[in-house]
Amino acid sequence: MDSGNAKKRVCVIIPQKEHERLSRMAGETGRTAAGYLRWLLNRHFRELDKGEQEE
């Protein structure tokens, strides 16, 4: 089995105000809140990787 594609579940608790903002921003991009959060994390990880390569 290829463990490179293994998926793990993460649970986060955020205040209602932030959840409403996340849901609104997700809707503006045609994503679900969970999908938008995954997209944000991936974008952040790419930026971190880019910064490490420049050092």
C-alpha positions, 0 to 999 in steps of 0.5 A: 500500500502506498503510504504517500497518499494516506489521509489523516483526519484533523479536527479544529475548533474555531470561534463562530465568527471565524467559521462564518468568515471561512464559510463566506470565503469558501462560498466566494470561491465555490469551495466547501469550508473544509475544501477551502481550509485544505486549499489555505493550508496547501498554499501556506505550505507552498509558501513555507517551502518556497521560503526554505528554498530561498535560504 
